[in-house]
Amino acid sequence: MISPTLARVEAARSCTGCGACAALAPEKFALSLSDDGFHRPRQTAPLDDNEEAAFAAVCPGRGMSQPRAEGEDDPFWGPVVGLWKGAATDPELRRNASSGGALSALLMHLLHTGQVAHVVQTGAGDIPYGNGTVVSRDAASVFEAAGSRYAPSSPVAGIDSHLAKGEPFAFVGKPCDVAALRAMARRDPRIDRLVPYMISFFCAGVPSLKGAEAVLQRMGCRPEDVASFRYRGEGWPGPARAVLKDGSVRTLTYEQSWGDILSKHLQFRCKICPDGTGGAADVVCADAWECDDEGYPLFEEREGVSLVLARTTRGAALVAAAQAADAIEMSTARVADIAAMQPGQLKKKRLALSRLLALRLMLRPVPAFHGYRLGAAARSAGLIANLRSFLGTCRRIAGGRA
Ligand SMILES: Cc1cc2nc3c(=O)[nH]c(=O)nc-3n(C[C@H](O)[C@H](O)[C@H](O)COP(=O)(O)OP(=O)(O)OC[C@H]3O[C@@H](n4cnc5c(N)ncnc54)[C@H](O)[C@@H]3O)c2cc1C
């Protein structure tokens, strides 16, 4: 019998592809690539009552909770203990990484100081433009995995095998991956003991693998000819870059690859997500853009700058220690300044409630979101913007486009 939780998530089209289901019951869920290019679970055997309850409690397609804030709880940006702008001090890492390389520099600091034995993160998978979960034990592997990969990833799926090693590790995932792992920690005490740091990044949504194939098509190459692929890096924002098997290189600018193509291939769940900013993480990194109203950089290319947000005191202590060790260079930033760097995330948070209410009104199942201050965020958008967003979502549902 199909799990009621999975049935509901499928009906709501709210699977994030994180892999928490496969982590909870590996013999009963198999993750594979769906026809539309996302990671999706297939149930192969019935769940018992305990498994069903655990699945319902941790699946971010069923619901998510933002943990209680240790410091300020901003209606748009969530729990904030510390906020900085800056970059990795290593210029090569800064150039190789997505923004300023702060996220990778923090991971390297954790490995270097022996606070973790390894890092569970996402790198290139079997398909060069797809993703796989990788275990990094040294700075070279973290360097290799740096950079944003705008394709489906499921880093929670194999978490049990990492926990079974019994050694502390850092986890890097999308906001939904970290929310799932935080929820799993409430049921599995090994997680708080062995995962001292959960690190995330601002996330506008996961594009289908079909998006990457469309990027390759625009580059004028076939998927089977690609030897390696980067979505970003080598500058800020950095181009999408395919190296073909014959050694030739094809590139597209960030605006062409993300703006024209990838952002049009986002999974539905991401469009209604109120947690694009990683509310459950210890530390979250993002682009400290100087950008237009749509969130695109106002410059061609320059040295990357990361926005670094500590959500817990533990996360803030990590940032301070990495700064003291000269792994990152940071200056403090103000919460009021984030909106200008991330207008897309601001809009998404402000309109999340109107979108969710529209889905409810149209009798569509929706995930339950707790602790995200959606009412306060919606009030700040004003009546007209909320009404427009509500009616627009209703229209898209009625027209079969949501
Ligand atoms: C799908 C997606 C959407 C994003 N949307 C936004 C946004 O709206 N606003 C914004 O400011 N930033 C966004 N980012 C993040 C941004 O591109 C940078 O990753 C972030 O600014 C950190 O930069 P950095 O140089 O410090 O990180 P880096 O040092 O480059 O490290 C990046 C880390 O992210 C991990 N990673 C990369 N791709 C994935 C993936 N698909 N799943 C899980 N882990 C992954 C890598 O393993 C690495 O550990 C997005 C990233 C992704 C993957």
Ligand as a Chemical Component Dictionary entry (heavy atoms), coordinates in Angstrom:
data_LIG
# 
_chem_comp.id                   LIG 
_chem_comp.type                 NON-POLYMER 
_chem_comp.pdbx_formal_charge   0 
_chem_comp.three_letter_code    LIG 
# 
loop_
_chem_comp_atom.comp_id 
_chem_comp_atom.atom_id 
_chem_comp_atom.alt_atom_id 
_chem_comp_atom.type_symbol 
_chem_comp_atom.charge 
_chem_comp_atom.model_Cartn_x 
_chem_comp_atom.model_Cartn_y 
_chem_comp_atom.model_Cartn_z 
_chem_comp_atom.pdbx_ordinal 
LIG C1  C1  C 0 19.756 25.412 -6.550 1  
LIG C2  C2  C 0 20.472 26.615 -5.988 2  
LIG C3  C3  C 0 19.807 27.845 -5.859 3  
LIG C4  C4  C 0 20.452 28.954 -5.303 4  
LIG N1  N1  N 0 19.764 30.140 -5.146 5  
LIG C5  C5  C 0 20.382 31.202 -4.560 6  
LIG C6  C6  C 0 19.700 32.437 -4.305 7  
LIG O1  O1  O 0 18.511 32.584 -4.589 8  
LIG N2  N2  N 0 20.399 33.462 -3.729 9  
LIG C7  C7  C 0 21.716 33.305 -3.374 10 
LIG O2  O2  O 0 22.310 34.254 -2.876 11 
LIG N3  N3  N 0 22.351 32.156 -3.553 12 
LIG C8  C8  C 0 21.738 31.105 -4.141 13 
LIG N4  N4  N 0 22.413 29.922 -4.297 14 
LIG C9  C9  C 0 23.676 29.748 -3.600 15 
LIG C10 C10 C 0 24.806 30.515 -4.170 16 
LIG O3  O3  O 0 24.873 30.244 -5.534 17 
LIG C11 C11 C 0 26.105 30.119 -3.453 18 
LIG O4  O4  O 0 26.185 28.743 -3.340 19 
LIG C12 C12 C 0 26.196 30.708 -2.093 20 
LIG O5  O5  O 0 26.212 32.097 -2.258 21 
LIG C13 C13 C 0 27.451 30.230 -1.374 22 
LIG O6  O6  O 0 28.568 30.674 -2.096 23 
LIG P1  P1  P 0 30.017 30.304 -1.607 24 
LIG O7  O7  O 0 30.995 30.827 -2.609 25 
LIG O8  O8  O 0 30.178 30.710 -0.192 26 
LIG O9  O9  O 0 29.912 28.714 -1.676 27 
LIG P2  P2  P 0 30.930 27.662 -2.279 28 
LIG O10 O10 O 0 32.215 27.765 -1.533 29 
LIG O11 O11 O 0 30.962 27.731 -3.750 30 
LIG O12 O12 O 0 30.224 26.305 -1.834 31 
LIG C14 C14 C 0 28.999 25.911 -2.387 32 
LIG C15 C15 C 0 28.501 24.713 -1.614 33 
LIG O13 O13 O 0 27.199 24.384 -2.056 34 
LIG C16 C16 C 0 27.107 22.978 -2.268 35 
LIG N5  N5  N 0 26.146 22.780 -3.361 36 
LIG C17 C17 C 0 26.229 23.223 -4.628 37 
LIG N6  N6  N 0 25.153 22.862 -5.342 38 
LIG C18 C18 C 0 24.368 22.160 -4.508 39 
LIG C19 C19 C 0 23.112 21.514 -4.661 40 
LIG N7  N7  N 0 22.433 21.491 -5.829 41 
LIG N8  N8  N 0 22.587 20.871 -3.588 42 
LIG C20 C20 C 0 23.244 20.842 -2.399 43 
LIG N9  N9  N 0 24.440 21.444 -2.190 44 
LIG C21 C21 C 0 24.988 22.093 -3.241 45 
LIG C22 C22 C 0 28.518 22.537 -2.633 46 
LIG O14 O14 O 0 28.722 21.184 -2.319 47 
LIG C23 C23 C 0 29.367 23.469 -1.773 48 
LIG O15 O15 O 0 29.582 22.901 -0.512 49 
LIG C24 C24 C 0 21.795 28.816 -4.873 50 
LIG C25 C25 C 0 22.469 27.610 -5.019 51 
LIG C26 C26 C 0 21.812 26.500 -5.560 52 
LIG C27 C27 C 0 22.565 25.183 -5.686 53 
# 
loop_
_chem_comp_bond.comp_id 
_chem_comp_bond.atom_id_1 
_chem_comp_bond.atom_id_2 
_chem_comp_bond.value_order 
_chem_comp_bond.pdbx_ordinal 
LIG C1  C2  SING 1  
LIG C2  C3  SING 2  
LIG C2  C26 DOUB 3  
LIG C3  C4  DOUB 4  
LIG C4  N1  SING 5  
LIG C4  C24 SING 6  
LIG N1  C5  DOUB 7  
LIG C5  C6  SING 8  
LIG C5  C8  SING 9  
LIG C6  O1  DOUB 10 
LIG C6  N2  SING 11 
LIG N2  C7  SING 12 
LIG C7  O2  DOUB 13 
LIG C7  N3  SING 14 
LIG N3  C8  DOUB 15 
LIG C8  N4  SING 16 
LIG N4  C9  SING 17 
LIG N4  C24 SING 18 
LIG C9  C10 SING 19 
LIG C10 O3  SING 20 
LIG C10 C11 SING 21 
LIG C11 O4  SING 22 
LIG C11 C12 SING 23 
LIG C12 O5  SING 24 
LIG C12 C13 SING 25 
LIG C13 O6  SING 26 
LIG O6  P1  SING 27 
LIG P1  O7  DOUB 28 
LIG P1  O8  SING 29 
LIG P1  O9  SING 30 
LIG O9  P2  SING 31 
LIG P2  O10 DOUB 32 
LIG P2  O11 SING 33 
LIG P2  O12 SING 34 
LIG O12 C14 SING 35 
LIG C14 C15 SING 36 
LIG C15 O13 SING 37 
LIG C15 C23 SING 38 
LIG O13 C16 SING 39 
LIG C16 N5  SING 40 
LIG C16 C22 SING 41 
LIG N5  C17 SING 42 
LIG N5  C21 SING 43 
LIG C17 N6  DOUB 44 
LIG N6  C18 SING 45 
LIG C18 C19 SING 46 
LIG C18 C21 DOUB 47 
LIG C19 N7  SING 48 
LIG C19 N8  DOUB 49 
LIG N8  C20 SING 50 
LIG C20 N9  DOUB 51 
LIG N9  C21 SING 52 
LIG C22 O14 SING 53 
LIG C22 C23 SING 54 
LIG C23 O15 SING 55 
LIG C24 C25 DOUB 56 
LIG C25 C26 SING 57 
LIG C26 C27 SING 58 
# 
